[in-house]
Amino acid sequence: MSSVRLQALRDNPESFTETHDEAAARNTSHWQDFLQQTPGLLQVALGISESARRVDDGETADDWALKHGVPLGMSIHAGPLPPHRFLCPPGSSITLNRPDAEELRFFANMLYIVPSVRGKAARGQLLEAMTLDRDLWLLDQLRGVGADPPPVARCRGTVVSGPNESELLNFYTTAGWNIVGKLTWAQSRLAEGGEEAVEIAKARGHDMGKLSIAIERVWTVPHLEWRVVKNRQLMGQWNERQRAKL
Ligand SMILES: CC(C)(COP(=O)(O)OP(=O)(O)OC[C@H]1O[C@@H](n2cnc3c(N)ncnc32)[C@H](O)[C@@H]1OP(=O)(O)O)[C@@H](O)C(=O)NCCC(=O)NCCS
């Protein structure tokens, strides 16, 4: 995970608030703590060359993939999160006609695909495979609550303001995300790492008021899909209005 994250910060520093030097300064135990303390789904996509065909020598498939694979991408969906850690610019959330108590909240972060497999070829394979895994995992979380009807999942993420903002917003809105509004770095650090992460960033002298754009997507189990469809009808107009305000 650390190697692919460092590569992401090297290749596309403009896409992330954290810098490569900050991440590189962390030791192994920091990454282990992060994994242990972050509930949710961590995806690291591994590519395996033709020559590394699997020989059944007693290894599990996961061990084998870790040994022979080259990281091609990653993403994190942290959650379910308590309300105080959820990215929430006031007054800008999309109403779902469901009480807040009936939703699980997640935070999407660190999406990255190595440049060599980006684009249309990858879209049919790697990004879609990661997306499908993510969707199935989120629906499992909803079913796991055991409520009838199951809760919805509200997932938020951020797009860093800057030169690639417009292309990234196109990418996300095409994939079904809504633009929620702007939020400060303090808010996004809170969602990402809790109060401790906010304190660390402050101590390092970061500009805690620096703004990013919050995006949001909602998942339901299939028999509740109509609720989202209803919202999707408004989504295009909503995103246009929100973009005009950024
Ligand atoms: C975001 C990302 C995972 C999308 O994967 P991908 O394989 O490029 O996905 P797609 O082929 O569907 O590309 C989506 C579109 O968004 C654009 N895009 C994606 N990331 C972009 C970026 N950082 N800057 C500018 N444009 C970007 C692509 O050019 C593409 O546009 P096109 O359809 O007109 O060619 C990948 O581009 C990436 O890792 N980017 C760098 C890291 C990043 O920006 N992560 C998101 C942080 S919020």
The ligand as a Tripos MOL2 file, in Angstrom:
@<TRIPOS>MOLECULE
LIG
   48    50     1     0     0
SMALL
NO_CHARGES

@<TRIPOS>ATOM
      1 C1         -8.6990    9.3130  -11.5430 C.3       1 LIG1
      2 C2         -8.2130    8.0560  -12.2320 C.3       1 LIG1
      3 C3         -8.1800    6.9010  -11.2290 C.3       1 LIG1
      4 C4         -9.1760    7.6900  -13.3340 C.3       1 LIG1
      5 O1         -8.7120    6.5470  -14.0180 O.3       1 LIG1
      6 P1         -8.6710    6.5610  -15.6220 P.3       1 LIG1
      7 O2         -8.2540    5.2100  -16.0960 O.co2     1 LIG1
      8 O3         -7.8620    7.7370  -16.0610 O.co2     1 LIG1
      9 O4        -10.2070    6.7680  -15.9110 O.3       1 LIG1
     10 P2        -10.8640    7.1770  -17.2640 P.3       1 LIG1
     11 O5        -10.1310    6.5910  -18.4280 O.co2     1 LIG1
     12 O6        -12.3020    6.8410  -17.1110 O.co2     1 LIG1
     13 O7        -10.5960    8.7430  -17.3040 O.3       1 LIG1
     14 C5        -11.4920    9.6300  -16.8750 C.3       1 LIG1
     15 C6        -11.2700   11.0080  -17.4780 C.3       1 LIG1
     16 O8        -10.8200   11.8490  -16.4170 O.3       1 LIG1
     17 C7         -9.6110   12.4970  -16.7950 C.3       1 LIG1
     18 N1         -8.7520   12.5190  -15.6190 N.ar      1 LIG1
     19 C8         -8.6150   11.5650  -14.6980 C.ar      1 LIG1
     20 N2         -7.7380   11.9450  -13.7600 N.ar      1 LIG1
     21 C9         -7.3040   13.1610  -14.1120 C.ar      1 LIG1
     22 C10        -6.3880   14.0720  -13.5410 C.ar      1 LIG1
     23 N3         -5.7210   13.8190  -12.4150 N.pl3     1 LIG1
     24 N4         -6.2160   15.2330  -14.1900 N.ar      1 LIG1
     25 C11        -6.8710   15.5280  -15.3330 C.ar      1 LIG1
     26 N5         -7.7520   14.7100  -15.8950 N.ar      1 LIG1
     27 C12        -7.9590   13.5340  -15.2900 C.ar      1 LIG1
     28 C13        -9.0120   11.6180  -17.8900 C.3       1 LIG1
     29 O9         -8.2000   12.3880  -18.7290 O.3       1 LIG1
     30 C14       -10.2330   11.0750  -18.5860 C.3       1 LIG1
     31 O10       -10.7200   11.9930  -19.5330 O.3       1 LIG1
     32 P3        -11.2060   11.4860  -21.0100 P.3       1 LIG1
     33 O11       -12.3320   10.5100  -20.7650 O.co2     1 LIG1
     34 O12       -11.6420   12.7520  -21.6760 O.co2     1 LIG1
     35 O13       -10.0090   10.8680  -21.6200 O.co2     1 LIG1
     36 C15        -6.7880    8.2250  -12.8240 C.3       1 LIG1
     37 O14        -6.8140    9.1480  -13.8950 O.3       1 LIG1
     38 C16        -5.7770    8.7120  -11.8180 C.2       1 LIG1
     39 O15        -5.2200    7.9090  -11.0860 O.2       1 LIG1
     40 N6         -5.5000   10.0260  -11.7870 N.am      1 LIG1
     41 C17        -4.4870   10.5770  -10.9170 C.3       1 LIG1
     42 C18        -4.8840   10.5530   -9.4640 C.3       1 LIG1
     43 C19        -6.1730   11.2970   -9.2340 C.2       1 LIG1
     44 O16        -6.3740   12.3680   -9.7640 O.2       1 LIG1
     45 N7         -7.0260   10.7120   -8.3760 N.am      1 LIG1
     46 C20        -8.2980   11.2890   -8.0110 C.3       1 LIG1
     47 C21        -8.1480   12.1110   -6.7920 C.3       1 LIG1
     48 S1         -9.6830   12.9160   -6.3890 S.3       1 LIG1
@<TRIPOS>BOND
     1     1     2 1
     2     2     3 1
     3     2     4 1
     4     2    36 1
     5     4     5 1
     6     5     6 1
     7     6     7 2
     8     6     8 1
     9     6     9 1
    10     9    10 1
    11    10    11 2
    12    10    12 1
    13    10    13 1
    14    13    14 1
    15    14    15 1
    16    15    16 1
    17    15    30 1
    18    16    17 1
    19    17    18 1
    20    17    28 1
    21    18    19 ar
    22    18    27 ar
    23    19    20 ar
    24    20    21 ar
    25    21    22 ar
    26    21    27 ar
    27    22    23 1
    28    22    24 ar
    29    24    25 ar
    30    25    26 ar
    31    26    27 ar
    32    28    29 1
    33    28    30 1
    34    30    31 1
    35    31    32 1
    36    32    33 2
    37    32    34 1
    38    32    35 1
    39    36    37 1
    40    36    38 1
    41    38    39 2
    42    38    40 1
    43    40    41 1
    44    41    42 1
    45    42    43 1
    46    43    44 2
    47    43    45 1
    48    45    46 1
    49    46    47 1
    50    47    48 1
@<TRIPOS>SUBSTRUCTURE
     1 LIG1         1 GROUP 0 **** ****
